[in-house]
Amino acid sequence: MQHVNAARLWLPDELPWWIKSPQLRPLYSWIRRLYSEDRRLPVMLIRDWVPTSKEARLAERAQIIECLTDGRELYNVEKELLGRQLPLV
């Protein structure tokens, strides 16, 4: 809900000028596009439970790498850093 609230869906369609970090603009533009098309909103899918936040972070990174390897479109800020770490094919 934090990302949906930050997308400010009540504002007119335009570049999300209120987002101070340019890296986050694609995420909020995507949320706004989803909502404007069919009033859809993103959902959170929990894939696994882990006992510590450190393990959660590692599991999240592994999932991001898997998605990048499969060529899926991601709006996660970490995709830039992790994407550069993938081996060239």
N, C-alpha and C positions, 0 to 999 in steps of 0.2 A: 504494500500500500504506500510505502514511502516514495517509491518511484512514480506511482500513479498520481499521488498528490503533487509531487514536484513537476509533473508534466503540465499542470495547470490547464486541464481540459476545457475549462470555461472560457479561456481566452481565444480570440480569433486565430485561425490558422496562419501561422507565419513562423519564421525562424525563432526558436525558443531563446530570445534575447536575454531572459532572466537567468539562464544557466551560465554561471561564471566560468566554469571549466569547459572549454570547447570539446574536450574528449567525451563529455557526457551528452552533448547535443544529439548525436545519432540515436542514443537510447530514448531520449524524450521525444524526438521526432517520430521514431518508430511507434511509441505508445500512442502518440497523438494520431498517427496514421491509422493504426488499428481501430481506435475509437471512432474516428471520423468515417471509416468505411462501413462498419456494421455494428457500431457501439460495442465492439469487443474490447476486452482488457486482458493483459497478460496474466498468467497464473504461475504459481510457484509449485514445482513438482519436487517432492522430497524423495530422493533416491535411496537414501541410507541414513541410519542413525549411527553416530559415532560418539564416544564418551568425552572427548575433549575438543576444545576450539582449535587446537593445533591440528588434530586429525581431521577436523571439518575443513580447515583451510587446505590441507593436502588433498582431500577428496575433491574439493571444488576445483583445485588446479588440475587434477587428473581429468576431471570432466571437461574442463575448458580445452585442454590439450586434445582430448578425444574428439570434441566437436570441431576444433580447428583442423585436425588431421582428416576428418571426414568432409571438410569443406563447407561446414554449416556456417551460416551467417550469425555472428555474435555481436552484441553491443556492450559487452563487458569491457571495462577500462583495461583490465589486465590482458586482454587479447593482444594488444600491441606488444607488450613485453614478452608474453609467452609465445606469440607467433614468431617472433624473431629467434626463439630458441629451438624451434622445430627444425629438424634436418631437411635440407633441400632434396627434393625428389627428382 
